[in-house]
Structure formats: C-alpha cells, structure tokens
Amino acid sequence: MARIAERMRKLLPSARRASRDGAAPPPARSGRQGRNLFEAAAVYVAACAEDDQERMDEASTWVSPGQLSFGVNELAGRALLTLARERNQTPETVARALLGIKER
C-alpha cells in the first residue's frame, strides 16, 4: 500500500525526480500519425513522473490541449478506480490518501 502511494506521489511536480536515473530515452517517433489522445496522455503523464520535459513537450503536440486534458483526466480516473479496487476502499478515500488529505 505504501509503495503505491509512493509511486503516485512521484507524479506530483514537487516530488519529481531530478534525473531519469540513467535510463535510456524511449525511441523517437516523428509526426502525429497514429497518435490518439490516450496515447498522448499516457506518454505525457509518464514523462511528468520522470521529469522529462522533452517528452512532455512532444506528447503535448500530438493532440489539442483540450484533448490532452481529457486524456490525463481519464487516465487519473482509471488509475484511481484501479487502486481503489486493489485496496478495497472507495475512490475518494484513495484519492485523499494519495494527496495527503485527511478523511472527512
């Protein structure tokens, strides 16, 4: 449980790692061909978690800002539901725990 919370905290800008720990960058793909908003969101969020500004910038060009926002929101919702099911808790409880917000 703590491991999942730790991974989610890394998605927050304040907790991003300063480097990619020497990991090789993913292969570069040119153009928007074959891109969709969910692929853009997945690459964008993963790049945010890894503090990879270059990949964030690239993914943000694949779709419109509105589409990217929708995709990121959809990814967050699906991730939250998955974590809630794994923990046998409500999505609100998990969201509050991930963000460090006390229960009501």
C-alpha positions as CSV (number, residue, x, y, z in Angstrom):
1,M,0.0,0.0,0.0
2,A,2.8,2.4,0.9
3,R,4.6,1.5,-2.3
4,I,1.6,2.5,-4.5
5,A,1.3,5.8,-2.6
6,E,5.0,6.5,-3.0
7,R,4.7,5.9,-6.8
8,M,1.7,8.2,-7.0
9,R,3.4,10.9,-5.1
10,K,6.2,10.9,-7.7
11,L,3.6,12.1,-10.2
12,L,3.3,15.4,-8.2
13,P,5.5,18.2,-9.5
14,S,7.0,18.7,-6.1
15,A,8.2,15.1,-5.9
16,R,9.5,14.6,-9.4
17,R,12.9,13.1,-9.7
18,A,15.7,15.4,-10.9
19,S,17.0,12.9,-13.3
20,R,15.9,9.8,-15.1
21,D,18.5,7.7,-13.3
22,G,20.4,7.0,-16.5
23,A,17.6,5.2,-18.2
24,A,17.7,5.2,-22.0
25,P,15.2,7.5,-23.6
26,P,12.3,5.9,-25.5
27,P,12.7,5.6,-29.3
28,A,11.7,8.9,-31.0
29,R,8.7,8.8,-33.2
30,S,8.0,11.5,-35.7
31,G,4.8,13.2,-36.7
32,R,1.2,12.9,-35.4
33,Q,0.4,9.8,-37.5
34,G,-1.3,7.1,-35.4
35,R,-1.5,9.3,-32.3
36,N,-4.6,9.5,-30.2
37,L,-5.5,11.4,-27.0
38,F,-5.0,8.4,-24.7
39,E,-1.5,7.6,-26.1
40,A,-0.6,11.3,-25.7
41,A,-2.0,11.3,-22.2
42,A,0.0,8.2,-21.2
43,V,3.2,9.5,-22.6
44,Y,2.7,12.9,-21.1
45,V,1.9,11.7,-17.6
46,A,4.8,9.2,-17.7
47,A,7.1,12.0,-18.8
48,C,5.8,14.2,-16.0
49,A,6.5,11.4,-13.5
50,E,10.1,11.1,-14.9
51,D,10.6,14.9,-15.1
52,D,11.3,14.5,-18.9
53,Q,10.4,17.9,-20.3
54,E,11.3,16.9,-23.8
55,R,8.9,14.0,-23.9
56,M,6.2,16.2,-22.2
57,D,6.6,18.8,-24.9
58,E,6.5,16.2,-27.7
59,A,3.4,14.5,-26.3
60,S,1.6,17.8,-25.9
61,T,1.9,18.4,-29.7
62,W,0.2,15.2,-30.7
63,V,-3.3,16.4,-29.7
64,S,-5.0,19.6,-28.8
65,P,-4.7,20.9,-25.2
66,G,-8.3,20.1,-24.6
67,Q,-7.9,16.5,-25.8
68,L,-4.7,16.1,-23.7
69,S,-6.5,17.4,-20.6
70,F,-9.4,15.0,-21.2
71,G,-6.9,12.1,-21.7
72,V,-5.0,13.0,-18.5
73,N,-8.2,13.2,-16.6
74,E,-9.4,9.9,-17.9
75,L,-6.1,8.3,-17.0
76,A,-6.3,9.7,-13.5
77,G,-9.8,8.4,-13.0
78,R,-8.9,4.9,-14.3
79,A,-5.8,4.7,-12.1
80,L,-7.8,5.8,-9.1
81,L,-10.5,3.2,-9.7
82,T,-7.9,0.5,-10.1
83,L,-6.1,1.5,-6.9
84,A,-9.4,1.7,-5.0
85,R,-10.3,-1.8,-6.1
86,E,-6.9,-3.2,-5.2
87,R,-7.2,-1.6,-1.7
88,N,-10.9,-2.4,-1.3
89,Q,-11.5,1.2,-0.5
90,T,-13.7,4.0,-2.0
91,P,-12.1,6.1,-4.8
92,E,-12.5,9.2,-2.5
93,T,-10.6,7.5,0.3
94,V,-7.8,6.6,-2.0
95,A,-7.6,10.0,-3.7
96,R,-7.4,11.7,-0.3
97,A,-4.7,9.3,0.9
98,L,-2.7,9.9,-2.3
99,L,-2.9,13.6,-1.9
100,G,-2.3,13.5,1.9
101,I,-5.8,14.9,2.7
102,K,-7.4,13.8,6.0
103,E,-10.7,11.9,5.9
104,R,-13.8,14.0,6.5
